[in-house]
Amino acid sequence: MKTTTKIQYFIAVAAFIAAIGFGMAGFITPPPGEVHDSVLYLIAQFLLLTASILGVGAMFASQKHSLQKKFKQMEEKEEEK
């Protein structure tokens, strides 16, 4: 595995753990059971970072490849006419 890939996975796992930690800390700190909006925003940012590293990029890459394939097929059909 490449060094950059290892770093990306490390960052994704660290961001996910940080999101869980901040979520738990938000429930524990006073007033208990009430999470402040800034904590929710921070959790969302960490989870978005994790998703962008692990999942969303792969999804867009596969869609891009399939779209390129479809465009190529359409061009071939037009050339046959």
N, C-alpha and C positions, 0 to 999 in steps of 0.2 A: 504494500500500500504506500502511496506517495506521502511525503511529509505534509504537503498542503492538505491532503484529504484527512490525515490524522488530526491536524490542527482544527479543521472544520468540525469534525466529529467531537473533538474535545470541547470546543466552544459551544456546540449545540447541546451537549450533555450538561455542561456547566450552566448554561442559560436556563435549561429546563429545571435543574436542581435549584437554581436561584429563584425561579418563579414559584416553585413549590414552597421554598423557605419564606419568601416574602408573603405568600398567601397565608401560611400558618402563623407568621408573626403578626399579620394584620388582624387575625382573630384573637390572638392572645393579648395584645397591647390594649390599654384602656381606650375607649370603652369596649369591653369584651364583646365579641360577636359582631362588631360593626367595623367594616373595612373602609378606610378612607379612599376617596376617588383617586388620589395620586398613587396609592399602592396598587389599585386596580389597573391604572394606566401602565405602571411599571411591569406588572405581571403580564399584561397584554403585549408589551414590547418584547419581553423575554420570550414569550411563546411564539410571537411572530418571527423572531430571529431563529428560533429552533425550527419552525416549520419551513422557513425559507432555505435553511441549510439542508435539512433532511428530506423534505418532501416536495415542495412546490417546484423547485428547480428541475427535478427529475420529471415531474408531470409535464411541465412546459416543454422540456426537451423532447419527450416522446410525442407530444402533440405537434411540435414543429416538424419533426421528422415525418409524421403521417400526413400533415398538410402539404409538405414538399412533394411527397409521393403522389398525392391526389392531383396537385397542379401539374406534375409531370405527365400523369395519365391523361389529363384534360388536353394538354398541349399535343400529345401524340394522337388523340382522337381528332383534333382540329386539323392536324397535318394530313391525316388520312383522307379527309374530305376534299 
